[in-house]
């Protein structure tokens, strides 16, 4: 008997390398807001979490100012930089292997729902995933909320029969808060070693997308 009925994937750093587009729009927003430019290392931390939270964290902005910066980012991102992304090598084969084994597959991402749908459809992920769940327009949903929404759409009642796959502590924490097993990937933007993943409850880690079926099946 297989261990899981469904597998959920994070988007940024798990399905797609979205760095080029996110960084371009972040730099644009920083310049428009007349904020000091940050290092590349700090810029990396903008990928994944809600953008207004990143601006507040990095610059100490008020909620109002962070929301303003986020609006500048989003307007630029949706019009210019959204599709500057690359699927990770082997990720489609990994999803197919899970589907062939009988698992339903989906996406649970902090990316806004409309952005996620457009981006994933552009690269064909909508053809291989059963559900795509993103954040609300204001970015108020937590990762736990988004994972729960995806599980509900998949029609799975037992949280322990779903595995969440992601590259960051946000994914691990969100899954852990609702009793969903977690697999960390080491090729994205967050975790860089098995030890990073092992700081959180997990059922495995994957160096490449090709390693995912083995971790899960």
N, C-alpha and C positions, 0 to 999 in steps of 0.2 A: 504494500500500500504506500502510495506517495505521501510525503510529509505535508505538502501544501496543496491548496486548491487554487490559489491565485498568487501572482507576483506583481508588485507595484514598483515602478521605477521613478526616481527623481529625474528631472530633466537636465538642468545645468550641471555639467561635470559627470553625468552618468550616461545619458543618451547622446547628448550633443556637447561639443566644445563650443560654447557660446561666447568665449572670452573676447574675441575681436569686436563684436557688436556691443557688448556690455561696456567694455572699456572705452570705446569711442564715444558712446552716449554719456558715460560718467564724466569723462574729460570735458565734454561739451557743457554739461550742467555745472561743473566746477568753475569753468571759465565764465559762464553766463551769470553765475551767482557771485562772481568775484571772490572766490575762496582760494586759498593757497593750494597749489597742485601738490598731490601726494606722491609718494614713491610707488614704483611698480608693485612692490610687495604689499603695500596697503591697498592698492587698487585691486589686487586679487581678491581681497576680502569682500569686495562689493558683489561678487558673483554668488548667487544663491539666496541670501536673506532678502526680505522686503527692502526696496531701495531707500525708503525714507528712514528705516532703522539704521541702515549703513551710514547715511549722511548724519544722522543724529549722533551715532556712536563715534564716528571719526572726527567730526567737527564740533561736537557739543552743541548742536543747533537746537533751538526750541522746537516744539512739535509743529508750530505754524511754519517756521522757516524750513524745517526738514520736509514738510509737505510741499512747500513751494519748490524746493530743489528737486523733489521726486517728480513733480508735474513737468518741470523743464526736461528732466531725463526721459520721462515717458513719451512726451511729444516728439522728441528727437528719435527715440528708440523705435517707436511704431512707424514713423515715416521714413527713416533713413537706415537704421542699423539692425533691425530685428532679424533679418535673414542672413546676417554675417555669422554663420555657424557651420560646423562640420560634424557629421555623425562619427562617433568613434568606430574604428575598424573592428568588425566582428560583432557589433551590437545587434544587427538585424538577425544574424545567425543564432545568437544567444536567445533572442526573443522567440524565434521560430522553434528552437529546441524545447523551450519551456511549453509553448503552445502544443507542439507535437506530443509532449508528455501528458497533456490533458489539463494544464493550468490555464486559467484565464489571466490575461495580462492587462495592465493599465499604467497610467502615469499619475503621480501625485506631486505637484510642483508648486513652489512659491510664486512662480511666474503668473501674471494675471491670466485669467481664463481665456480671454480673447487672444492674447499674445500667444499663449501655449497652443491653442487650436490652430492658429495660422502658421506658426513655425513648424509644428509637428506635421501638419498636412503638407507643407512645402516639401518636407523630406520623406514623406510616405509613412510616417509612424502611425498615422490614423488608420492605415490599412492593416496594421499588425497588432494594434492594441485595442482592447475591448472598450476601455473608458479612458477619458482624459479629464483630470480634475486639476484646476488651477486655483489661484487666489481670487478674492473679490477685488473690485475696482480700487478700493482704498487700501488694500493690503492688510486688512485687520485679522483675517483668518490665521490661526496658528498652523504649524505643520501637522499637529495632531488632528485639527479640524479637517484639513484637506485630505489626510489619509483616511479618516472616518467617512468622508463624503465619497471617496473612491470605492471603499469597501462596500458601502451601501449601494452604490450604483452597480457594483459587480454582483450583488445579491448573495454575498457570503456572510453568514451569521456568526461564525466562530472566528474571532480575531486571530487565534493561534494558528489558523489554517492559511493565513496570508503572510507573505514575507515582503518586507520593504527593502529596497535596494537603493543605496545612496552613497554620496561621497563626503558627507559632512556630519558634524555633531547635531545639526538641526534635524536631519533625517533620523539619526539614531535616537535622539531624545523624543521626537514626536512619535516614533514607533513604540518606544519603550513605555511611554505614558499610557498607552492603550493596550499593552500586552501583545503587540505585533512583533514577531521575530525580525531581526535586522541582519542584513549582509552589507558590509562596507566595501566600496571599491577604492582602489589605490591609484587609479589613473586620472582622477578628476582634480578638483581644486582644493578639497579639504584634506582628507586623510592622505598621508604619504607613506605610511608604514602599517604593518599589522598591529604594532604596539599602539598606534593612534586609534585604530578601531577597537582594540581590546580595552581601551579606557571606558568603553560603553558595553552594555549587554549586547551580544551578537551571536549569530550562529555560523559566522564565517566571514572571510574577506577574499576579494578577487583582485589579482594584479592586472588582469586584462578582461575585456568582455567575454573572451573565449573561456575564461575560468568560471563564469557565472553558473552555467548549467550544472557543473560538477558540485558547486557549493550548495545548490538548491535541490537538485534531484538525488 
